[in-house]
Amino acid sequence: MADDEEIAVYDEVEIEDMTYDETLQIYHYPCPCGDRFEIALMDLQDEATDIAVCPSCSLMIRVIYDLDNLPKPDFDPSGSKPADQQVPVAA
């Protein structure tokens, strides 16, 4: 995020307080609306954003984390996958 942009966040949360979904590679944290804030591991690794959003309301939280402590991605960064590898799909 650009330093000159100020985003109103609901809270700042340590990544250790969030739940990590290894299958989806997304961090979750409960939102007061009853849904949950979400941020993708890839976004954190790319340092593209540190803001997790709730898909059901307008609240956002800032995720406090150390880049060196993030899990390694399960996929090849080049985007190529073996043809015989199955990809999980949500129903």
Helices and strands as residue ranges (DSSP letters): E 11-14, G 15-17, E 19-21, E 26-30, E 36-40, H 41-45, E 51-53, E 60-64, G 67-69
